[in-house]
Amino acid sequence: MTSSTDRIYKTELRCAKIVSKIEPKIIEQIAEAGYDGVECTDTSLSLAEAREARRICELNGIRIHSVMRGAQFNNAERVEADTEALRNAIRVAAAYGASTVLCVPGSAPAPNLKPENFRISFNQETLEVTSVCEGDNTPHAEYIDAQNHATRCAQKGLPKVLDVAAYEGVRICLENVWNNLWCDPALLNAFIRSFGSPWVGSYFDLGNFVKYQPTENWLIALGKGIIFKLHFKDFLVDHSLPNSGTFVPVGHGSNDWVKIRGILEDLEYNGFVTIEFEESASTKLSDKQQVQKFHNFFAGVDILKGVE
């Protein structure tokens, strides 16, 4: 899928793994495998407990670099509750020593439209979508309304946490994962930049969007300075399948990893890359093999070199 390159990179990438609770034995194993950090999903603990979790990780040379918090602003009646939940996640992240919080700002029902047929047009000022494909958009009116409703709710809720983010020094990373929103590079870029804040950026998943357009198109469209963190997984595009493809182990999908690494260099991205999962019942790699994939990617060589 990829070939080796002699390019020398100035940017530095670091590998991480998702964990729930911070447990000493697990952190020791992660450190032994060669990971640099973890992304934590637990925000239910006290600030004192989060500081203790940070201490455990730092003793092992591991950093809790981010917190995963799926706050949603889809329901106008829940904006205040969602906002408070995100504020709490930011405070916990600061106690962990994390620099970012992942936030999923809303969702929409899946449209009756194949990913390869998306042709989104939107108002540059309001960001409201006017059409999602060429021709008659009447069959997609409900989806368009849901998309625009989610945008309005996020625009109402997210600004309310920016003061806490700035105070704690924790940036908010927006991820649209598979919530059927902002499924176009230009629209995602415009949505994130509409907040006009250095505390809001992208948590970009390198496997989630290739079914719409090649991953490198998304990275280039988002541009320099807007991508705060990255998720690492692969997707094999097959438009004959219901979801236009399937998740596969990294290196077995449609991503050109050498090209992606070069674009990250051009964007001057320095920071963590977190593996989310390897979707395959037949491929069970050890943590050390997963770390080897990271190192191959970081070096811009065949991602499967020395792994399989």
Secondary structure, DSSP 8 states (H G I E B T S, - for coil): ----------S-EEEEEEESS--HHHHHHHHHHT--EEEE----S-HHHHHHHHHHHHHTT-EEEEEEE------GGGHHHHHHHHHHHHHHHHHHT-SEEEE--------SS-GGG---EE-TTT--EEESSSS--GGGHHHHHHHHHHHHHHHHHGGGGHHHHHHHT-EEEE--TTSS-S-SHHHHHHHHHTT--TTEEEEEETTTSTTTS-HHHHHHHH-TTTEEEEEE-EEEE-TTSTTSEEEE-TTSSS--HHHHHHHHHHTT--EEEEE-----SS----HHHHHHHHHHHHHTS-TTTTT-
